Amino acid sequence: MEYSTDDIAAARSLQFATYIYTSTATFWTYDYACSLHEEWTFLLRSHWSKMKGLYIVTRYLPFIILITDLYMSFTPNENPGKCGMLANISLGFGMILAICSECFFILRTYALWNRNRVLLTAILGTFLHPSALSSILPSPQDMRLARSRASQGATRVQPVTGFLSHFFSFLCSDWDS
């Protein structure tokens, strides 16, 4: 059976993404294992608040996203419906994570600057600006492209969101040409 250059490029891209997911899972697991005792001591002894809940979401949601991505990378899946559902779950968790981590950053910056209202207004204005939101949420073009690929029978279709698409297209670009 002959493989086209597009098939080989797609397989290399999938292999590269799998290597990235696996190495990320390895480093995160090691980091969490090394600091697990201190983190649980902190979490159990401190009082529960909205900020602590936001911290827990931003700290542990990447594991769920990573597990979903690893499952999609390592499990052969011929069912486009299941693949699309897993991609949507990963995308939804990714958007929740991006929003929660930005809120966590905004609140920490606000607290570090002694609750400066001018700074809070500037940060919130920047965060809520439509161009800033486009870096977190997927564009309509990304969603249409993912739907068209899924309708053509492609499996493991993941619509990439704003800044991630630029970052991974930069990493995966052909450096030889």
Residue pairs with C-beta under 8 A, 6 or more apart in sequence:
3 11
13 172
14 73
14 156
16 172
17 73
18 73
18 74
21 66
21 69
21 70
21 73
22 70
24 66
25 66
25 70
28 62
28 63
28 66
32 39
43 52
43 56
46 52
51 104
51 107
54 100
54 103
54 104
54 107
55 104
57 96
57 97
57 100
58 97
58 100
58 101
58 104
61 93
61 96
61 97
61 100
62 97
64 93
65 90
65 93
65 94
65 97
68 86
68 89
68 90
68 93
69 90
71 86
72 83
72 86
72 87
72 90
72 156
72 158
73 156
77 83
77 86
77 155
77 156
78 155
80 150
80 153
80 154
80 155
80 157
83 150
83 155
83 156
83 157
84 150
84 157
87 146
87 156
87 157
87 158
87 159
90 158
91 138
91 158
91 159
91 161
94 161
95 136
95 137
95 138
95 161
98 136
98 161
99 136
102 127
102 136
106 120
106 123
106 124
106 127
109 119
109 123
110 116
110 119
110 120
110 123
113 119
126 132
134 162
135 161
135 162
135 163
136 161
136 162
136 163
137 161
137 162
138 159
138 160
138 161
138 162
139 162
142 159
142 160
142 161
142 165
143 159
145 159
146 157
146 158
146 159
149 157
150 157
160 168
